[in-house]
Amino acid sequence: MKKIVFATVAVLVLAATAVVLRQRRAEPVPASSGFDPVLLAADALAALPSSPAPAAIEYHGPVIDGWSRDAPHYVGDLKLRLTCAGYGEMTVVLTGLPVKEAGTEPRELARATALCSLEPEPEEIDYVGDENIQFLTYAVTDATTAAGRAGFAVRVDAADGKPVTVHEYNRG
């Protein structure tokens, strides 16, 4: 009888511990713990591979779900690189607004999802920059588990050298 009671108590303690740990993971990590999202963003930037040519787009900062930024659009073979330092998961989505003749709804050009880690690994997505896009927006989505607990860095590079803007491309 004592073994059954002991086993039952042990199972209940383990179950309660699992619930507490799961709840703790969902809570934001306070900056006082040493996990400052601004500093983690610098770690994420350092984890991006270097590029011989200047980046078309580069940004790093704290993960904020729903954050977005507009950027000039580039054409040709491009590579999106994303890293996330800290805890959680996040996605960066690049969308472009077509020129009038090509439609009026933004089109998704690239999407990358990163698992945040204290030793971030870059996620890389290849995509083709279309000359029929006039404005580019990159946005953080699906980041509720990383918001306040991580920093990220994103870079877009040309696959074959210096990035070319749509205006440079149209001038020939």
Residue, then its C-alpha position, 0 to 999 in steps of 0.5 A: m500500500k505504501k508503494i502505491v501511495f508513494a508512486t502516486v505522489a511521485v507521479l503527481v509531483l512530476a506532473a505539477t513540475a511539468v506544468v510549472l516548467r511549461q508556464r515558466r517557458a511562456e513568461p517573458v524573460p526579464a532583462s534583469s536575468g541577463f537576457d536583454p532583447v537589445l543585446l540578444a539582437a546584437d548576438a543575432l547580427a553577429a551570427l549572420p554569415s558575412s557577405p563580400a558585397p554590401a547588404a541590400i537590407e539589414y536590420h537587427g533589433p528586439v523581437i516584437d510581434g507585428w513589427s514591420r519596416d519598409a525597404p527599397h526593392y531589389v531585383g535578381d537572385l536574392k538571399l534572405r538570412l534570418t537569425c534569432a538569439g534568445y528564446g521562442e520562435m519567429t517568422v519574417v515575411l517579405t511582401g512586395l507591392p506590384v506596380k499598377e499594371a501587375g496588380t494591387e495586392p501585396r505579394e509574398l516574396a519570401r518567408a523564413t522562420a527561426l528557432c531562437s537560441l543562445e547559439p543562433e543558426p541562420e535560416e536562409i531562403d533564396y528568392v527572385g526579386d521581380e522588377n514589377i514590385q515597387f515597394l518592399t515590406y518585411a514584417v515579424t509574424d508568429a512571434t508571440t513566444a519570442a517577443g520580449r525574450a529574443g533579438f533578431a537580425v535579418r539581411v538580404d544579399a544579392a546572390d551574385g554581387k552588389p544588389v541592384t535596385v529596381h530604379e538601377y535596373n530600369r535605367g539599364 
